[in-house]
Amino acid sequence: MNRNEHCIFSRSVFGRLLLGIVAAASSASACGAQGDDVQALEPQPWPEAETVRALLRADAAAALADCRAPGVCGPGGPPASAAAQPARRSDDIRVAAIFGTAKRLNVDVVVNGSLLRYRAGRDDPIAGAAAMDAYRLLTIDGACVRLHRDGRDHTACLDAGGPRP
């Protein structure tokens, strides 16, 4: 083998190695420049954030202006119009079922969507989502039920011809 051929081969390898190092260094510097651009492109806070805060403040102010809860309202107290409590709207009372024997007659009553079960001879409901101000059972008269709450009597009757689920 000729000595010159060996040197030419070595120079070629050395040249490629040098070219690779230069290329790597230039790409690394380009990546560093892109890194600066990436920092400039970091996500900024949402522009709507202030809008949401403004809406929440407005909602809170409206709630406090119409505040009726004692201990929560501001020092101004509730407005004069809120002082007069509106009359309680009438409840939707429906008799769902009357079943049992004469001594253990039960009645299922739906009051505003809540099912309550009463038993003849007991005032309060024996089952269901009974609230503190639940209706009290007065009597079961045939297909009708008389209930009492807030000093008023309410009568509801079983609708035998009504739709069934």
C-alpha positions in Angstrom: 0.0 0.0 0.0 1.2 3.4 -0.8 1.8 5.8 2.0 -0.1 8.7 0.3 -3.2 6.7 0.0 -3.2 6.1 3.7 -2.8 9.8 4.4 -5.6 10.7 1.9 -7.9 8.3 3.7 -6.9 9.8 7.1 -7.4 13.4 5.9 -10.8 12.4 4.5 -11.9 11.0 7.9 -10.4 13.9 9.7 -12.3 16.3 7.4 -15.6 14.5 7.9 -15.1 14.6 11.7 -14.3 18.3 11.6 -17.3 19.0 9.4 -19.6 17.0 11.8 -18.3 19.0 14.8 -18.9 22.3 13.0 -22.4 21.2 12.0 -23.2 20.1 15.5 -22.0 23.3 17.0 -24.0 25.4 14.5 -27.2 23.4 15.2 -26.7 23.7 18.9 -26.3 27.5 18.6 -29.5 27.6 16.5 -31.3 25.5 19.1 -30.2 28.0 21.7 -31.6 30.8 19.7 -34.8 28.9 19.3 -34.9 28.4 23.1 -34.9 32.2 23.5 -37.9 32.3 21.1 -39.6 29.5 23.1 -39.3 31.6 26.3 -40.8 34.5 24.5 -43.7 32.2 23.4 -44.5 30.9 26.9 -48.3 30.8 27.5 -49.6 34.1 28.8 -52.5 34.2 31.3 -56.0 34.0 29.7 -57.3 37.3 28.7 -60.7 36.3 29.9 -59.5 35.9 33.5 -60.3 39.5 34.4 -63.7 39.1 32.8 -64.5 36.0 34.9 -63.4 37.9 38.0 -65.6 40.8 37.1 -68.6 38.5 36.6 -67.9 36.8 39.9 -67.7 40.2 41.7 -71.0 41.3 40.1 -72.7 38.1 41.1 -71.5 38.4 44.7 -72.6 42.0 44.8 -76.1 41.1 43.5 -76.3 38.2 46.0 -75.4 40.5 48.9 -77.8 43.2 47.7 -80.6 40.6 47.9 -79.4 39.0 51.1 -82.0 37.6 53.4 -79.8 35.2 55.6 -79.2 36.5 59.1 -75.6 36.8 60.0 -74.4 36.7 56.3 -75.8 40.1 55.1 -73.7 43.2 55.3 -74.1 45.8 57.9 -76.7 47.6 55.8 -79.1 44.7 56.3 -81.6 43.6 53.7 -83.4 46.2 51.6 -86.9 47.3 52.6 -88.5 45.3 49.8 -86.9 42.1 51.0 -88.1 42.7 54.5 -91.7 41.8 53.5 -91.5 38.0 53.0 -93.7 36.8 50.1 -96.5 34.5 50.9 -95.6 30.8 50.7 -96.7 29.4 47.4 -99.1 26.5 47.6 -97.6 23.0 47.6 -98.4 20.4 45.0 -100.0 17.7 47.1 -101.1 14.5 45.4 -102.3 11.2 46.9 -100.4 8.4 45.2 -101.9 5.3 46.9 -104.1 4.3 49.8 -103.6 0.7 51.0 -103.8 -1.6 54.0 -106.5 -2.7 56.3 -108.8 -0.6 58.5 -106.5 -0.7 61.5 -103.3 -0.3 59.5 -104.4 1.9 56.7 -101.4 3.6 54.9 -101.4 6.5 52.4 -98.6 7.6 50.1 -98.7 11.3 49.5 -96.4 13.2 47.0 -95.6 16.7 48.2 -93.7 18.8 45.7 -92.2 15.6 44.3 -91.2 14.0 47.6 -93.0 10.8 48.6 -94.2 10.6 52.2 -96.0 7.6 53.7 -98.5 8.2 56.5 -100.3 5.6 58.7 -103.8 6.2 60.1 -103.6 7.2 63.7 -100.2 8.9 63.4 -99.7 12.5 62.7 -96.2 12.5 61.2 -94.9 10.6 58.2 -93.6 7.1 59.0 -91.4 7.0 55.8 -90.0 9.3 53.2 -88.1 12.5 53.1 -89.9 14.2 56.0 -88.8 17.7 56.7 -89.1 19.6 60.0 -92.3 21.4 58.7 -93.9 18.3 57.2 -97.7 18.0 56.9 -99.5 16.3 59.7 -102.1 13.7 58.9 -105.6 14.6 60.2 -107.8 11.9 58.6 -108.2 9.5 55.8 -111.8 9.8 54.4 -112.4 7.2 51.7 -110.2 8.3 48.7 -109.3 11.6 50.3 -106.7 12.7 52.8 -106.8 15.7 55.1 -103.4 17.2 56.1 -102.5 20.1 58.3 -99.6 22.6 58.3 -99.1 26.2 59.3 -102.6 26.5 60.8 -104.3 25.5 57.5 -105.9 22.3 56.4 -105.3 20.8 53.0 -107.4 18.1 51.3 -106.0 15.9 48.5 -107.9 13.0 46.9 -106.8 9.9 45.0 -107.2 10.4 41.3 -108.3 6.9 40.1 -108.6 8.0 36.5 -105.2 9.7 36.2 -102.2 8.5 34.2 -100.2 5.7 35.6 -96.4 5.3 35.3 
